[in-house]
Amino acid sequence: MDDNEAAVRRRNQPQQRWSSAWLLFFSYLQPGLVTSFLAPRWSTDALPRLRNHVTAESIPCSSDSLISSFITLQTQSNKTLPGNFWGDNITATSFNMELHNIAMGDPLSAIDCLEIMEAAYERDPTDSNFVRPDSACYTTVIEGLCYGNKDDDFVERAQVLLDKMERNPHLEPNQLTYSLVCQKWTDSYQHDFTGAHAQKAHDILLAAQEKKQQPTGKLYSIVLEGWCRRVGKVPHAMEKAEALLKEMEESGGKVRPNVLTYTSVIGALARSRYPDLAHRADEMLVRMKAHGVEPDMVAYTSILNCWSRAVSRKERERAASRALDILTKMEYMYAEEGLLHVKPSTVTYVTAIRAIGNSLHQDAPMMAEDVLWRMYNLTKTGRINVPPNVGVWNAVITCYSKAGSKLRKLQNAQRAEKLMVEMLKRSKEEASIEPNVRTWGGVLRAWAASSQNDSGEQAERVFRLMQKWYKEGRISTKPNVVCYTTVMNAWGRGNAPPKKVIAKVESLLQGMEELYEETLDLDVRPNKITYITALDVFSRKCRDTVGSRAQATIDRMMRLYSKGVGYDRPTRIVFNALINAWSKSTEPNAAENAEKVFRWMETQYRAGDDYVKPDHVTLCGVLDAWANNAENGGAQRAQDIMEHAESLTLEERGFVHSIIGYNILIKAWGRSRCPDSVERAEQILKRLEDEDHIRSHGIRPDITTYSSLINCCAYYTGDKDGREAAFRLALRTFNKIEEIGEKPNHITYGTAFKAIANLTPMDKNREELLERLFHKCCEEGQVDAFVLSQLRVASPPKLFHKLVESQRSHLNGQDTKRILRSLPRKWRINVTE
């Protein structure tokens, strides 16, 4: 029986556990104490009366043999403890010391001992053999519950003890008590998808404030860290963390944030969805210095990490230069000013390279490679000892797999391969840079991203070379499942004939399956991502048969798993990919087949199979399938599925709704060509804006919701009065975006131009509206190729030339991409790719 099973069994047998603790408790008693406890109050011939008395006093005693065990202790004259903790000289301190020994090994028994002592004292407070457990005793047991135990049941028990202390006037929780329980709640974040555990920790902080105990910086930091860990998973976690930091900064020095506090928030920003997350990270640097906190290497590296995850065009255009500025500053402070705490580490350089790779600078890969050679130079000159390792080289190769035009991507792939060859040569003297599987994978990804007709052939060439060299013993890196999967992806992204691509991908997949069955080598076992990649290739190359091919592939995966030889089990993400494949298929009954998979997953989940529990991606996939077949009742079917999902409880459904599903539903009505499509879509938005719906579902309309409704209006094909009504709704929806504090994005502007083109007559009013709207789009930096294409459709040629081509009159008016590149940078600076 393992530890978890034992714990469960013990929790399910409270009487037995109490009896064991009762024996444990009395095993520490000296013979004199046992005698004084059993006689003269109870004689040995009155055991039933003793048992009844103890039970009445909430000190359980399950059998006569148990009481006999107590009597047996009288004969153990050699039973003593160091320090004489028990007997007439017992104190709360001595009891607490023994309680600590028990709590560290068996916290549940420590709870029982605490309750037994408390019950015994309450029965006769004058008896010097017993003491009233004080706050320190409770804190000791809480510490035992929180120390090294990952079971959520233990933190619940710790919370119960803390609540009891707060209710009891004789017990006063201190900062240690609060910190222990807070830390336990914040640590239990892996399954805390709603933030309930983080809120528990936050409530403890508020309780400490209500007790007029000024919480320490440590307690604030624990709660703040709890919210930071949940950013990206729990809505509003980032806002909670930022609010706590601001509260600490404005406390007048009572709770000072330190470098760890700020670093936690910066780390959370990297996981947030803020479009300006890198700018916010830089602001944290300013705030740190304003509050007398000196950033260290970890803080600077965390800021670099934010730049490596920037999403807006504005920030990505700055990412490379900003990363180099931070790196240069750290090098100067360490090498010239002697500030040891800011010495850049290898991780710092890797993060800076990733930030450069995330930038939109056309020379980003070369800039990243310059950092690599810069590290060699710094080490050689003795300024900073940071010799590059394989991780640094891999980061540079990854940069070459990301950026560039079609011609540049070819050059990048070639350069990535040359760098790997250079690593092989240098590794004879520098063992730390021997290419590993990530190195080879980076080169394979570079070829996959090269956008060449022969991307698949080139990736497979490198892969076969890797196999050959491994068999010959020239390299120690064995091709694994990631390499196979990347080659499959390369074939899918290349421009080889579809039939050839499908044949190659299926051959690679079946080759992996056969190799695994022969060797049972887990390194080459096809995994979920492998099968999902195959489905993605089918979606790219054969939309007329993608659904049936995907279904056959997953059916085979399920048969292989059922063999019981270790094949990867198909789980939710695999079936989500299958639904997605059906949603992209042009085959008859594709949407019906997507729904069948969805219904099967629901049935399996209700039967107890959590591995295929549907999530919001599952729901969105089947809604999208019907949205892509919206005519002839498809939109209504999507509506029915959404209403079915809403009718279930959270436990029955298995997931929390997201706004994406409602956005897809609006899209479905827009494509339906139903006479009431606009009204149906508007009803969805009104429902989403209803405060009761927001409270019950926890979601609000986002910018995509409003853009989807405008797009729905643009698709309307009814009579003149209907088109006028649809256009008025589109304008109201566009204006509402700013009323709620949001800003239209490039999608919103593009769909607005589409609505104008489809719903209004070509007259002076239309031209004035187009001109006004485009100037606003330029001011907000939201011009992209989609905006220009829709503007061109909506505008007379003369107006389009006036608005756009006059900026670069020498350009061909039909070349939207060239026009976009020629426009002022500020017109497109805020476009998020």
C-alpha positions in Angstrom: 0.0 0.0 0.0 1.5 3.4 -1.1 1.6 6.5 1.0 -1.4 8.1 -0.7 -3.6 5.0 -0.2 -2.6 4.9 3.4 -3.4 8.5 3.9 -6.9 8.1 2.3 -7.6 5.0 4.4 -6.5 6.8 7.6 -8.8 9.8 6.8 -11.7 7.4 6.2 -11.1 5.7 9.6 -11.2 8.6 12.1 -12.0 6.5 15.1 -9.1 4.2 14.5 -6.8 7.1 13.9 -8.0 8.8 17.1 -7.3 5.6 19.1 -3.8 5.3 17.6 -3.1 8.9 18.6 -4.6 8.3 22.1 -2.0 5.5 22.5 0.7 7.6 21.1 -0.2 10.4 23.4 -0.1 8.2 26.5 3.0 6.4 25.4 4.8 9.6 26.4 3.4 9.7 29.9 5.4 8.6 32.9 4.1 5.8 35.0 3.1 8.2 37.8 0.9 10.2 35.4 -0.8 7.1 34.2 -1.5 6.0 37.7 -2.8 9.4 38.7 -5.0 9.5 35.6 -6.5 6.0 36.1 -6.7 5.9 39.9 -8.3 6.8 42.2 -10.8 8.4 39.7 -11.4 5.1 38.0 -10.5 1.6 39.2 -9.5 -1.2 36.9 -12.8 -3.0 37.5 -14.8 -0.1 36.0 -13.4 -0.1 32.5 -16.8 0.4 30.8 -17.5 3.4 32.9 -14.1 4.8 32.0 -14.9 4.3 28.3 -18.2 6.0 28.5 -16.7 9.0 30.4 -13.9 9.4 27.9 -16.4 9.2 25.0 -18.6 11.8 26.6 -15.6 14.1 26.9 -14.8 13.7 23.2 -11.7 11.6 23.9 -12.5 8.4 22.0 -11.5 5.1 23.4 -12.6 2.2 21.1 -12.1 -0.9 23.2 -11.3 -2.5 26.6 -8.0 -3.6 25.3 -7.1 0.0 24.6 -7.7 1.0 28.2 -5.8 -2.1 29.3 -2.9 -0.8 27.3 -3.0 2.4 29.4 -2.8 0.4 32.6 0.1 -1.6 31.2 2.1 1.6 31.0 2.1 1.6 34.8 4.6 -1.2 34.8 7.0 0.5 32.4 9.0 2.2 35.0 11.8 2.9 32.6 9.6 4.9 30.3 11.0 8.5 30.6 11.6 11.3 28.2 14.5 13.8 28.1 13.7 17.0 30.0 10.8 15.4 31.9 8.2 17.0 29.5 5.3 15.2 31.1 4.0 14.7 34.6 3.5 17.4 37.2 5.9 19.8 35.5 4.2 19.8 32.1 4.1 23.2 30.4 2.7 24.5 27.1 6.3 24.8 25.9 7.3 21.2 26.7 4.1 19.9 25.2 4.8 22.0 22.1 8.2 20.5 21.7 6.9 17.0 21.7 4.0 18.0 19.5 6.6 19.3 17.0 8.3 15.9 16.8 4.9 14.2 16.1 3.7 16.9 13.6 6.8 16.7 11.4 6.3 13.0 10.9 2.6 12.5 11.2 0.6 15.8 11.2 -2.8 14.0 11.4 -1.8 12.4 14.6 -0.5 15.7 15.8 -4.0 17.2 15.3 -5.4 14.4 17.4 -2.9 14.9 20.2 -3.7 18.6 20.2 -7.4 17.9 20.5 -6.9 15.2 23.1 -4.8 17.6 25.3 -7.4 20.4 24.8 -10.3 18.1 25.7 -8.4 16.8 28.8 -7.6 20.3 30.0 -11.2 21.5 29.5 -12.4 18.5 31.5 -10.3 19.6 34.5 -8.3 22.8 34.2 -6.9 22.3 37.7 -5.1 19.1 36.8 -1.4 19.9 36.5 -0.9 16.9 34.2 -2.6 18.8 31.4 -2.2 22.3 29.9 -4.2 24.4 27.6 -2.6 24.3 24.1 -1.5 27.8 23.1 -1.1 29.6 19.8 2.4 28.1 19.5 1.0 24.6 19.7 -1.5 25.3 17.0 1.2 26.9 14.8 3.3 23.8 15.3 0.6 21.5 14.0 -0.1 23.9 11.1 3.6 23.8 10.2 3.5 20.0 10.2 0.5 20.0 7.9 2.1 22.5 5.5 5.6 21.0 5.6 6.3 18.8 2.5 2.7 17.7 2.1 1.1 18.2 -1.4 -2.3 16.8 -0.6 -4.9 19.6 -0.8 -6.7 18.0 2.2 -3.8 19.0 4.4 -4.1 22.7 3.6 -7.8 22.5 4.2 -7.1 21.1 7.7 -4.5 23.8 8.3 -7.2 26.4 7.3 -9.6 24.8 9.8 -7.1 25.2 12.6 -6.3 28.8 11.6 -10.1 29.6 11.6 -10.4 28.1 15.0 -7.5 30.2 16.3 -9.2 33.4 15.0 -12.5 32.5 16.8 -10.8 31.6 20.1 -10.0 34.6 22.3 -7.2 32.6 24.0 -5.4 32.0 20.7 -3.8 34.6 18.6 -2.4 33.7 15.1 0.9 35.4 14.4 2.7 36.3 11.2 4.3 32.8 11.0 0.8 31.2 11.3 -0.6 33.3 8.6 2.5 32.8 6.4 2.4 29.0 6.7 -1.2 28.6 5.6 -0.8 31.3 2.9 2.2 29.6 1.4 0.4 26.3 1.4 -2.6 27.8 -0.5 -0.3 29.5 -3.0 1.7 26.4 -3.6 -1.4 24.4 -4.6 -1.7 26.1 -8.0 -1.4 23.2 -10.5 -5.1 22.4 -10.4 -6.3 25.8 -9.3 -7.9 26.8 -12.6 -10.4 29.3 -11.0 -8.0 31.0 -8.6 -9.9 29.8 -5.5 -6.8 28.7 -3.7 -5.0 32.0 -4.4 -8.1 33.9 -3.2 -7.9 31.8 0.1 -4.4 33.1 0.6 -5.6 36.6 -0.2 -8.4 36.3 2.3 -5.9 35.3 5.0 -4.0 38.5 4.2 -7.2 40.5 4.6 -8.0 38.7 7.9 -4.6 39.6 9.3 -5.3 43.2 8.4 -8.6 43.1 10.2 -6.9 41.7 13.3 -4.9 44.9 13.2 -1.8 42.8 12.8 0.3 44.7 10.2 1.1 42.0 7.6 4.8 41.7 6.9 6.4 42.1 3.5 6.8 38.3 3.5 3.1 37.7 3.8 2.3 40.2 1.0 5.0 38.6 -1.2 3.6 35.1 -0.6 0.1 36.1 -1.7 1.4 38.2 -4.6 3.5 35.2 -5.8 0.4 33.0 -5.6 -1.4 35.3 -8.1 1.7 35.6 -10.2 2.0 31.8 -10.6 -1.6 31.7 -11.9 -1.2 34.4 -14.6 -2.1 33.0 -17.9 -4.4 30.4 -16.3 -6.7 32.3 -14.0 -8.6 35.5 -15.2 -7.6 38.7 -13.4 -4.6 37.1 -11.7 -2.3 39.7 -13.2 -4.5 42.5 -12.0 -4.6 41.0 -8.5 -0.8 40.8 -8.4 -0.4 44.4 -9.6 -2.9 45.7 -7.1 -0.9 44.0 -4.2 2.4 45.5 -5.5 0.8 48.9 -5.6 -0.5 48.5 -2.1 3.0 47.6 -0.9 4.5 50.6 -2.6 1.9 52.9 -1.1 2.2 51.5 2.4 4.6 54.3 3.5 7.4 51.8 4.1 5.4 49.4 6.3 5.7 46.6 3.8 8.5 47.2 1.4 8.6 45.3 -1.9 12.0 43.8 -2.5 13.8 42.6 -5.7 12.1 39.2 -5.4 8.6 40.9 -5.3 9.3 42.9 -8.4 10.8 39.9 -10.2 7.7 37.8 -9.5 5.5 40.5 -11.1 7.8 40.8 -14.1 7.8 37.1 -14.6 4.0 37.1 -14.5 3.9 39.9 -17.1 5.7 37.5 -19.5 2.8 35.1 -19.1 0.1 37.7 -19.4 -1.8 38.7 -22.5 -1.1 42.4 -22.3 -0.2 43.8 -25.8 2.3 46.1 -24.1 3.8 43.5 -21.6 7.4 44.4 -22.5 6.7 48.2 -21.9 5.1 47.3 -18.6 8.2 45.3 -17.6 10.4 48.3 -18.3 8.1 50.4 -16.1 8.7 47.9 -13.3 12.4 48.6 -13.6 11.7 52.3 -13.1 9.4 51.6 -10.2 12.1 49.4 -8.5 14.7 52.2 -8.6 12.1 54.7 -7.4 11.5 52.6 -4.3 15.2 52.0 -3.6 15.3 48.5 -4.9 18.4 47.6 -7.0 17.6 45.2 -9.9 19.8 42.1 -10.0 20.7 39.7 -12.8 17.4 37.7 -12.3 15.4 40.9 -12.6 17.1 42.1 -15.8 16.8 38.6 -17.3 13.1 38.6 -16.5 12.7 41.8 -18.4 14.5 40.3 -21.3 12.1 37.4 -21.1 9.2 39.8 -21.5 10.8 41.3 -24.6 11.2 37.8 -26.0 7.4 37.3 -25.6 6.3 40.7 -26.9 3.3 40.4 -29.2 2.5 43.9 -30.5 4.3 45.1 -33.7 5.4 48.2 -31.8 7.2 46.2 -29.2 8.5 43.5 -31.5 10.1 46.2 -33.7 12.0 47.4 -30.6 12.8 44.0 -29.1 16.2 43.5 -30.7 17.6 47.0 -29.8 16.1 46.9 -26.3 17.6 43.5 -25.6 21.0 44.7 -26.7 20.7 47.8 -24.6 19.9 45.8 -21.5 22.7 43.3 -22.2 25.2 46.1 -22.8 24.2 47.9 -19.5 24.6 44.7 -17.5 28.0 44.0 -19.0 29.1 47.6 -18.2 27.8 47.5 -14.6 29.6 44.2 -13.9 32.9 44.7 -15.8 33.4 48.4 -15.3 31.6 49.2 -12.1 32.2 45.9 -10.3 28.5 45.3 -9.4 28.6 41.5 -9.0 24.9 41.1 -8.5 24.2 42.1 -12.1 26.7 39.8 -13.8 24.9 38.4 -16.9 24.7 34.6 -16.9 24.4 32.2 -19.7 20.7 32.2 -19.2 20.7 36.0 -19.6 22.4 35.8 -23.0 20.1 33.0 -24.2 17.1 35.1 -23.2 18.5 38.2 -24.9 19.0 36.1 -28.1 15.4 34.9 -27.9 14.3 38.5 -27.6 16.3 39.4 -30.7 14.7 36.4 -32.5 11.3 37.6 -31.5 11.9 41.0 -33.1 10.8 42.1 -36.5 14.2 43.4 -37.4 15.2 41.9 -40.8 18.7 41.3 -39.5 17.6 39.7 -36.3 19.3 36.3 -36.9 22.7 38.0 -37.6 22.3 40.2 -34.6 21.7 37.1 -32.5 24.8 35.4 -33.9 26.8 38.5 -33.1 25.8 38.0 -29.4 27.3 34.5 -29.6 30.7 35.7 -30.9 30.5 38.5 -28.4 30.4 36.0 -25.6 33.5 34.3 -26.9 35.2 37.7 -27.0 34.2 38.6 -23.5 35.5 35.3 -22.2 38.8 35.5 -24.2 39.6 39.0 -23.0 38.7 38.1 -19.4 36.1 40.9 -19.0 33.3 38.4 -18.3 33.6 34.6 -18.1 30.6 33.5 -20.1 31.7 30.8 -22.5 28.8 29.9 -24.8 27.3 26.4 -24.2 25.0 24.3 -26.5 22.0 26.3 -25.3 23.4 29.5 -26.6 24.2 28.0 -30.0 20.7 26.4 -30.1 19.1 29.8 -29.4 20.9 31.3 -32.3 19.9 28.5 -34.6 16.3 28.9 -33.5 16.5 32.6 -34.5 17.5 31.5 -38.0 14.4 29.3 -38.1 12.0 32.3 -37.6 12.5 35.4 -39.6 12.9 36.8 -43.1 11.5 37.0 -46.5 11.3 33.9 -48.7 14.8 34.5 -50.0 16.1 35.3 -46.6 14.5 32.2 -45.1 16.4 30.1 -47.5 19.6 31.8 -46.5 18.7 31.4 -42.8 18.1 27.7 -43.2 21.5 27.3 -44.9 23.2 29.4 -42.2 21.5 27.3 -39.4 22.9 24.2 -40.9 26.4 25.7 -41.2 26.3 26.7 -37.6 25.5 23.1 -36.6 28.5 21.9 -38.7 30.6 24.5 -36.9 29.4 23.2 -33.5 30.5 19.7 -34.6 34.0 20.9 -35.4 34.4 22.9 -32.2 32.9 20.3 -30.0 36.1 18.3 -30.3 37.7 20.9 -28.0 34.6 22.4 -26.5 32.6 19.4 -25.2 29.8 21.7 -23.8 28.7 22.7 -27.4 28.3 19.2 -28.9 25.1 19.4 -30.9 22.2 17.7 -29.2 18.7 16.7 -30.4 17.5 20.3 -30.0 20.3 21.5 -32.3 19.3 19.1 -35.0 15.6 19.9 -34.4 16.4 23.6 -34.8 18.0 23.0 -38.2 15.0 20.9 -39.2 12.6 23.7 -38.1 14.7 26.2 -40.1 14.1 24.1 -43.2 10.5 23.6 -42.4 10.0 27.4 -42.1 12.1 28.2 -45.3 9.0 28.4 -47.5 10.8 26.7 -50.3 9.3 24.2 -52.8 11.7 21.6 -51.5 11.4 22.4 -47.8 10.3 18.8 -47.1 13.2 17.3 -49.2 15.8 19.5 -47.5 14.5 18.6 -44.0 14.4 14.9 -44.8 18.0 15.2 -46.2 19.2 16.5 -42.8 17.2 13.9 -41.0 18.7 11.0 -43.0 22.2 12.5 -42.5 21.5 12.5 -38.8 20.4 8.8 -38.9 23.5 7.9 -41.0 26.0 9.6 -38.7 24.4 8.1 -35.6 24.6 4.6 -37.0 28.2 5.2 -38.0 29.1 6.5 -34.5 30.1 10.0 -35.7 27.5 11.6 -33.4 25.9 10.5 -30.1 22.6 12.1 -30.8 19.9 9.7 -31.9 17.0 10.8 -34.0 13.9 10.9 -31.8 10.2 11.5 -32.2 10.7 15.3 -32.3 12.9 15.0 -35.3 10.5 12.7 -37.2 7.6 15.1 -36.3 9.5 18.1 -37.5 10.3 16.5 -40.9 6.5 15.7 -41.2 5.8 19.4 -40.5 8.4 20.4 -43.1 6.7 18.4 -45.8 3.4 20.0 -44.8 4.8 23.5 -45.1 6.6 23.0 -48.3 5.2 23.3 -51.9 5.7 19.8 -53.1 2.7 18.2 -54.9 -0.1 17.3 -52.3 -0.1 13.6 -53.2 3.7 13.3 -52.6 3.4 15.2 -49.3 0.6 12.9 -48.0 2.5 9.8 -49.0 5.7 11.0 -47.3 3.9 12.0 -44.1 2.0 8.7 -43.9 5.3 6.8 -44.6 7.1 8.6 -41.8 4.3 8.0 -39.4 4.0 4.3 -40.2 7.8 3.9 -40.2 7.8 5.3 -36.6 5.0 2.9 -35.6 6.9 -0.1 -37.1 10.2 0.9 -35.5 8.6 1.3 -32.1 7.0 -2.1 -32.3 10.3 -3.7 -33.2 12.4 -2.0 -30.6 9.9 -0.6 -27.9 12.2 2.4 -27.9 10.2 5.3 -26.3 12.5 7.8 -28.1 10.9 6.9 -31.4 7.4 6.2 -30.2 4.9 8.5 -32.1 3.2 10.7 -29.6 0.2 12.9 -29.6 2.0 15.8 -31.3 3.1 13.5 -34.0 -0.5 12.5 -34.9 -1.7 16.0 -34.5 1.0 17.2 -37.0 -0.1 14.5 -39.5 -3.7 15.9 -39.2 -2.4 19.4 -39.7 -0.6 18.3 -42.9 -3.8 16.7 -44.1 -5.7 20.0 -43.4 -3.2 21.9 -45.5 -2.9 19.6 -48.4 -6.2 17.7 -49.0 -9.2 19.6 -47.7 -11.4 17.4 -49.9 -10.5 14.3 -47.9 -8.9 15.7 -44.7 -11.8 14.6 -42.4 -11.8 10.9 -43.5 -8.0 10.7 -43.5 -7.8 12.2 -40.1 -10.5 9.9 -38.8 -8.6 6.8 -40.2 -5.4 8.0 -38.6 -6.9 8.5 -35.2 -8.8 5.2 -35.4 -5.4 3.5 -36.1 -3.9 5.3 -33.1 -6.6 4.0 -30.9 -6.1 0.4 -32.2 -2.4 0.6 -31.6 -2.9 1.9 -28.0 -5.3 -1.0 -27.3 -2.5 -3.4 -28.1 -1.1 -2.7 -24.7 2.6 -2.3 -25.7 3.1 1.2 -24.6 1.7 3.3 -27.5 0.6 6.8 -26.5 -3.0 7.1 -25.5 -5.2 9.4 -27.6 -6.5 12.1 -25.3 -8.5 15.3 -25.5 -6.0 17.3 -27.6 -5.9 14.5 -30.2 -9.7 14.4 -30.5 -9.8 18.2 -30.6 -7.4 18.0 -33.6 -9.7 15.5 -35.2 -12.7 17.8 -34.7 -10.6 20.6 -36.2 -9.8 18.4 -39.2 -13.5 17.7 -39.8 -14.2 21.5 -39.4 -11.8 22.2 -42.3 -13.1 19.4 -44.5 -15.2 20.0 -47.6 -16.5 16.5 -47.5 -20.2 15.8 -47.2 -21.5 15.6 -43.5 -18.2 17.0 -42.2 -19.9 19.1 -39.5 -22.0 16.1 -38.5 -18.9 14.0 -38.1 -17.3 16.7 -36.0 -20.3 16.7 -33.8 -20.2 12.9 -33.5 -16.7 13.1 -32.0 -17.8 15.8 -29.6 -20.8 13.8 -28.4 -18.6 10.7 -28.0 -16.2 12.7 -25.8 -19.1 13.9 -23.7 -20.3 10.3 -23.3 -16.9 9.1 -22.3 -16.4 11.9 -19.8 -19.7 11.1 -18.2 -18.7 7.5 -17.9 -15.6 8.6 -15.9 -12.9 9.0 -18.6 -11.2 12.3 -17.7 -8.6 11.8 -20.5 -11.1 12.8 -23.1 -13.0 15.4 -21.0 -14.1 18.1 -23.4 -12.8 21.7 -23.0 -13.6 25.0 -24.5 -11.4 24.1 -27.5 -13.6 21.1 -28.2 -16.7 23.2 -28.1 -15.2 25.8 -30.3 -14.0 23.2 -32.8 -17.5 21.7 -33.3 -19.1 25.2 -33.4 -16.5 26.2 -36.1 -17.4 23.1 -38.1 -21.0 24.2 -38.2 -20.0 27.8 -38.9 -18.1 26.6 -42.0 -21.3 24.9 -43.0 -23.6 27.7 -41.8 -26.1 27.7 -44.6 -29.1 25.3 -44.6 -29.5 25.2 -40.9 -25.8 25.0 -39.8 -26.0 28.3 -37.8 -29.0 27.0 -35.9 -27.2 23.7 -35.2 -24.3 25.7 -33.7 -26.8 27.7 -31.6 -28.4 24.4 -30.4 -25.0 23.0 -29.4 -24.1 26.2 -27.5 -27.4 26.1 -25.6 -26.9 22.5 -24.8 -23.4 23.3 -23.3 -24.9 26.2 -21.3 -27.7 23.9 -19.9 -25.1 21.7 -18.2 -23.5 22.4 -14.8 -19.8 23.0 -14.7 -19.2 19.4 -13.4 -21.3 17.9 -16.2 -19.8 20.1 -18.9 -16.2 19.7 -17.6 -14.9 23.1 -18.7 -15.5 26.9 -18.3 -16.9 28.8 -21.2 -14.7 31.2 -23.1 -15.7 34.2 -25.2 -14.2 32.5 -28.3 -17.2 30.1 -28.6 -19.7 33.0 -28.7 -17.6 34.8 -31.3 -17.7 31.7 -33.5 -21.5 31.6 -33.0 -21.8 35.2 -34.2 -19.6 34.3 -37.2 -21.9 31.3 -38.0 -25.0 33.5 -38.1 -23.2 36.0 -40.3 -22.5 33.2 -42.8 -25.9 31.7 -42.6 -27.7 34.1 -45.1 -30.8 33.8 -42.9 -33.1 36.8 -43.1 -32.8 37.3 -39.3 -29.0 36.6 -39.1 -28.2 40.2 -37.9 -30.9 40.2 -35.3 -29.7 36.7 -34.0 -26.1 37.9 -33.8 -27.1 41.1 -32.0 -29.1 39.1 -29.4 -25.9 37.1 -28.6 -24.0 40.3 -28.0 -26.7 41.8 -25.8 -26.8 38.6 -23.8 -23.0 38.7 -23.3 -23.3 42.3 -22.2 -25.9 41.5 -19.6 -24.4 41.8 -16.1 -26.2 38.6 -14.8 -24.7 36.6 -17.6 -21.3 38.1 -16.9 -21.5 37.1 -13.2 -22.7 33.6 -13.9 -20.3 32.8 -16.8 -17.3 35.1 -15.9 -16.8 36.3 -19.5 -17.3 39.6 -21.3 -17.4 40.5 -24.9 -14.0 41.3 -26.3 -12.8 43.2 -29.4 -13.3 40.1 -31.5 -16.9 39.9 -30.4 -17.7 43.4 -31.7 -15.7 42.8 -34.8 -17.6 39.6 -35.5 -20.9 41.4 -35.2 -19.7 44.1 -37.6 -18.6 41.3 -40.0 -22.0 39.7 -39.6 -23.6 42.9 -40.7 -21.3 43.1 -43.6 -22.4 39.7 -44.8 -26.1 40.7 -44.8 -27.7 40.3 -48.3 -31.3 41.2 -47.7 -33.4 44.0 -49.0 -32.6 47.7 -48.9 -34.2 48.4 -45.6 -32.5 45.4 -44.1 -29.1 46.6 -45.4 -29.7 50.0 -43.9 -30.6 48.5 -40.6 -27.5 46.3 -40.7 -25.3 49.2 -41.5 -26.7 51.3 -38.6 -26.0 48.3 -36.3 -22.5 48.0 -37.6 -21.8 51.7 -36.9 -23.3 51.5 -33.4 -21.2 48.5 -32.7 -18.1 50.2 -33.9 -18.8 53.3 -31.7 -19.6 51.1 -28.7 -16.0 49.7 -28.7 -14.6 53.1 -27.6 -17.6 53.6 -25.2 -16.5 50.5 -23.2 -12.9 51.7 -23.1 -11.5 49.4 -25.8 -9.8 50.4 -29.1 -10.7 49.0 -32.6 -7.9 46.8 -34.0 -6.9 46.2 -37.7 -9.6 43.5 -37.9 -12.3 45.9 -36.7 -11.3 48.5 -39.2 -11.1 46.0 -42.0 -14.6 44.6 -41.3 -15.9 48.2 -40.9 -14.7 49.0 -44.4 -16.2 45.7 -45.7 -19.6 46.7 -44.1 -19.4 50.1 -45.8 -18.6 48.5 -49.2 -21.5 46.0 -49.0 -24.2 48.0 -47.3 -24.0 51.6 -48.5 -24.4 53.3 -51.9 -21.4 54.8 -53.6 -21.9 58.5 -52.8 -20.3 61.5 -51.1 -21.4 60.4 -47.6 -19.7 57.1 -48.1 -16.5 58.7 -49.3 -16.5 61.1 -46.3 -17.0 58.2 -43.9 -14.2 56.1 -45.5 -11.8 59.0 -45.3 -12.6 59.8 -41.7 -12.4 56.2 -40.7 -9.1 55.6 -42.5 -7.5 58.7 -40.9 -8.5 57.3 -37.5 -7.1 53.9 -38.4 -3.8 55.6 -39.3 -3.7 57.6 -36.1 -4.1 54.4 -34.1 -1.4 52.5 -36.0 -3.8 49.8 -37.2 -3.2 49.7 -41.0 -2.3 46.3 -42.4 -2.8 44.4 -45.6 -6.4 43.4 -44.7 -7.3 47.1 -44.0 -5.9 48.2 -47.3 -7.6 45.5 -49.3 -11.0 46.3 -47.8 -10.4 50.0 -48.2 -9.6 49.5 -51.9 -12.9 47.5 -52.4 -14.9 50.2 -50.6 -13.3 53.3 -52.2 -13.5 54.8 -55.7 -10.0 54.5 -57.3 -9.5 58.3 -57.0 -10.2 58.3 -53.2 -8.0 55.2 -52.7 -5.1 57.0 -54.5 -5.7 60.1 -52.4 -5.6 58.2 -49.1 -2.8 55.7 -49.8 -1.0 55.8 -53.1 -0.2 59.5 -52.8 2.2 58.6 -50.1 4.2 56.7 -52.6 2.8 57.6 -56.0 5.5 55.6 -57.9 4.1 52.3 -56.6 1.8 50.0 -58.5 -1.6 50.5 -57.1 -2.4 46.8 -57.3 0.4 45.7 -55.0 -1.1 46.0 -51.5 2.0 44.5 -49.8 4.4 46.9 -51.4 2.1 49.8 -50.6 1.9 48.7 -47.0 5.7 48.5 -46.7 6.0 52.0 -48.1 3.5 53.6 -45.7 4.7 55.6 -42.6 5.7 53.2 -39.9 3.4 54.9 -37.3 0.4 53.9 -39.4 1.0 50.2 -38.7 2.9 50.3 -35.5 0.2 48.8 -33.2 -0.9 45.9 -35.4 -0.6 42.7 -33.5 0.3 39.8 -35.7 
